[in-house]
Amino acid sequence: MGKAQKKTGKGRLDKYYKLAKEQGYRARSAFKLIQLNKKYSFLESARCCIDLCAAPGGWLQVASKYMPVNSVIVGVDLVPIKPIPRVVTFASDITTTQCRNLIRNELKDWKADVVLHDGAPNVGTAWVQDAYSQSELVLMSLKLAAEFLIKGGTFVTKVFRSADYNNLIWVFNQLFGKVEATKPPSSRNVSAEIFVVCREFLAPKHIDPKFFDPKHVFKELTASAPAEELAGAIAKNAQINVFQPEKKRRHRDGYAEGDYTLYKETGAADFIRCQDAVTFLGTFNKFTFKTDEEKEWLKLDITTPDVQANCADLKVLGKGDFKALLKWRTALREELGLEVKEKVTEELTETVEVVEEVDEEQQIQEELERLNAEAAARAKRQRRRANEVKTRTIQRMQLRMTAPMDIGLEQADPALGGHDDMFDLDQGSRALRGRVDDDSDSDEDEGEDDDAEDEALDSEEERERKVAGLEAELDGMYDAYQEHLRERDAKYKVKESLKNNKAREAWHGIGQGGSDEDSDVEDGGYEKVMRAKARIGERDSDSSDDSSDEENEAETAPVGGKKRRRADVAESGSKSKKARTAAKLEEPKAALSRSAQIWFDQDMFAGLDAEVEDDDEEEEEDMESSEEHEEPEEVAEDEAMSGEDDFDDFEIVPQDKDDDVDMWDVEGENEDEIKQAKIQKQGLITAEAVSLAQALINRQKTRTDLINDGFHRYSLNSKDDLPSWFLDDEAKHYKSNIPITKEAVDALRAKMRALDARPIKKVAEAKARKKFKAAQLLEKAKKKAEGVAEMSDMTERDKARQIEKLMEKGTKVKKRKELKVVVAKGAHKGLKGRPKGVKGRYVMVDSRMKKEVRAEKRREKANKKRKRS
Ligand SMILES: C[S@@+](CC[C@H](N)C(=O)[O-])C[C@H]1O[C@@H](n2cnc3c(N)ncnc32)[C@H](O)[C@@H]1O
């Protein structure tokens, strides 16, 4: 079965369909009347209403709901309508006098305030096909309305945009004071229908019968629509249905002329023996197997169950199915000895023979003429097409048919029977079949039908090839896009690396061994290092080694640079007492530093970081020499304990090697485990988790409930063969709604507030250091004081004074000596000696100095490295 058709089918179940179901209306069309009534308010004041063509009864339900309680409501349709409270219904053809009499009997001498008409030519089994066109049906309903409406009454009718439209409006205007055409929002834009609300019925004493005579009202149309053209239109629409069943047709102008019926079936024999198989496929709903001959065909091997199923409902078939049916037809024809294709070949052969007789020059001449003629015909066709589009647009604008959504996708209207071909236009055919055009050369068409079939099927294959090509191209572009993202976005890299859990497992040994260089590479953005190396390679050729080395370092910062610095410090053997102090502070540090590092690990901070570090180096060494020295231990211990990876922000949760890879081992499972480990370490950190935990504690949900909630019909959707962009997109947007309670959000907010209230890590560390130093000094002073106290050669008074001094010294915070920075400018540049007006310690600097000092350092470092290697 064709996928496209299925889609269309699903697409039809729009919001009004669902609303109708919800509110108990029998048809989504009920909303059209609700919306019309909202605009014109004709139901609330009506006491009597006649609904012509009322089945299944949606409009009657609306009338019954909106009209006053004791009103009279009568519904008529070809098919019986299931009873509706307060509504009288009967089955009758509205074009007959019998129907008129039935209404008369029902209303007695009452007059209707409202006459509704939502009819569309339909085919019940008893209905004479194509008896009335939509416009004629409208005229018939108008006739009834004119007979039963009260003066000032309202007539609401559905019309389809067609050439008849203006004529109908003219007639309405003769009988009503106000005539307005409108399209309620619930009427699909793709549907050609429009509703005309005629108010203030004039109730003239005498109405010219010509007003209700289709021959008279639609005179021009009949003249302008010769039978062949109608047949051509039908065939054309049918062919579009087959070649492009999924094609959404735009620019509908109304019913395909001449095709007024919705349901058609024919014997399979007709299909097998017909000349124009494609038209048959596009025209009929079903091929039946009723005759003995047809029943025999059912027994043949070639008539597979698939073929039978396809014959049973042609309107839902896709291109593939049509292709299968055409093959089946060809096979059966060969079996029956009809052999259509051979005939064509023979004809062709004959033509070739004739051509051979003609001499070469003449042949070329003819070929040229033929090509010229073809080009002229093509140009003509294009002109014609452009004109058609233009005319249609103008017509649509005149008919006020252009609704904002006109440009949107098109679907079939279930309220009208749901068959596309009711509204088919000539538009779609051109894409595949230039020959199908209704040109002056339309007589060529008949002879080319078989060719057209092959051509269409070939072009279909070609299209599939093109689609495959496009998909491949799209995949390539998507990969390139991802590559671009990878290069640009550090966060993306983190995510990617999280996905790659196996690689992460292999990193367990980080920080525990290996050389510094190795740990650099593994440690922080392998890609970054590689990229930097590549860049160095490029630069080596034209710039000095010295500078490139330093730049490299700056570029790989903060990750690489930082680590290297840490390692250097570690090497220099600075495992001092201060490190022990840091160890005490280790725990609260971890969480904060991680999030900060995620932020500062982004590329945009790389250069900045290096610069800031350089700038601050001296200051830091001066002020908080311990800060730098503490880190190696911290990192080493941290990594050894929790297995933090190179991004510093996420930890690797060790996994059991024996863990089975079960059916739920989908991408992202590791992420769950990481989350679990995090939760154990840091507590619940999302509102969702807190909500679930609350539900569990309050016994609103059991563990089994939660597990079961995780299983739904989408859980087992196969992800095989789905393009990566699709899966990525799904992962990004296809998320279920998570029930998050207000309490959970409040709890989390409180937690965050508490976190905010805490001093930041560095401040806390500095304070602790200060305290530690003070305690040490005090201890020292105490010891000295004890020594003083034990001295025997000092008087008690001297001892007391000495101790007092010592204690004062021990508790006093050392003031740092102030260092003045003096920038020598203008004439002072290069002058030696203390600058005028500067007292105390000072340092002379100039704007270049900082850069030069740094460059010097860089050079020294590079030289050292070169010597080593
Ligand atoms: C779109 S449906 C009407 C839906 C209806 N307004 C509702 O809300 O349920 C069109 C109806 O017109 C009916 N119809 C078509 N030709 C008719 C005729 N000549 N006489 C009576 N009913 C006719 C069809 O049987 C079909 O049920």
The ligand as an SDF file (V2000), in Angstrom:
LIG
                    3D

 27 29  0  0  0  0  0  0  0  0999 V2000
  -20.8960   16.6070    2.8530 C   0  0  0  0  0  0  0  0  0  0  0  0
  -22.2090   15.5960    3.1210 S   0  0  0  0  0  0  0  0  0  0  0  0
  -23.2060   16.5350    4.1720 C   0  0  0  0  0  0  0  0  0  0  0  0
  -22.6650   16.5230    5.5670 C   0  0  0  0  0  0  0  0  0  0  0  0
  -23.6190   17.1660    6.5570 C   0  0  0  0  0  0  0  0  0  0  0  0
  -23.7650   18.5580    6.3560 N   0  0  0  0  0  0  0  0  0  0  0  0
  -23.1930   16.8970    7.9660 C   0  0  0  0  0  0  0  0  0  0  0  0
  -22.7710   17.8240    8.6270 O   0  0  0  0  0  0  0  0  0  0  0  0
  -23.2270   15.7550    8.4010 O   0  0  0  0  0  0  0  0  0  0  0  0
  -23.0520   15.6810    1.5850 C   0  0  0  0  0  0  0  0  0  0  0  0
  -24.3080   14.8850    1.5580 C   0  0  0  0  0  0  0  0  0  0  0  0
  -25.0350   15.2580    0.4020 O   0  0  0  0  0  0  0  0  0  0  0  0
  -25.8730   14.1730    0.1040 C   0  0  0  0  0  0  0  0  0  0  0  0
  -26.4560   14.3480   -1.2340 N   0  0  0  0  0  0  0  0  0  0  0  0
  -25.8170   14.4600   -2.4040 C   0  0  0  0  0  0  0  0  0  0  0  0
  -26.7050   14.5890   -3.4020 N   0  0  0  0  0  0  0  0  0  0  0  0
  -27.9100   14.5770   -2.8400 C   0  0  0  0  0  0  0  0  0  0  0  0
  -29.2270   14.6870   -3.3280 C   0  0  0  0  0  0  0  0  0  0  0  0
  -29.4630   14.8280   -4.6340 N   0  0  0  0  0  0  0  0  0  0  0  0
  -30.2420   14.6290   -2.4820 N   0  0  0  0  0  0  0  0  0  0  0  0
  -30.0230   14.4890   -1.1510 C   0  0  0  0  0  0  0  0  0  0  0  0
  -28.8160   14.3850   -0.6290 N   0  0  0  0  0  0  0  0  0  0  0  0
  -27.7820   14.4290   -1.4600 C   0  0  0  0  0  0  0  0  0  0  0  0
  -24.9380   13.0250    0.2170 C   0  0  0  0  0  0  0  0  0  0  0  0
  -25.6610   11.8220    0.4290 O   0  0  0  0  0  0  0  0  0  0  0  0
  -24.1020   13.4070    1.4130 C   0  0  0  0  0  0  0  0  0  0  0  0
  -24.5260   12.7570    2.5600 O   0  0  0  0  0  0  0  0  0  0  0  0
  1  2  1  0
  2  3  1  0
  2 10  1  0
  3  4  1  0
  4  5  1  0
  5  6  1  0
  5  7  1  0
  7  8  2  0
  7  9  1  0
 10 11  1  0
 11 12  1  0
 11 26  1  0
 12 13  1  0
 13 14  1  0
 13 24  1  0
 14 15  1  0
 14 23  1  0
 15 16  2  0
 16 17  1  0
 17 18  1  0
 17 23  2  0
 18 19  1  0
 18 20  2  0
 20 21  1  0
 21 22  2  0
 22 23  1  0
 24 25  1  0
 24 26  1  0
 26 27  1  0
M  CHG  2   2   1   9  -1
M  END
$$$$
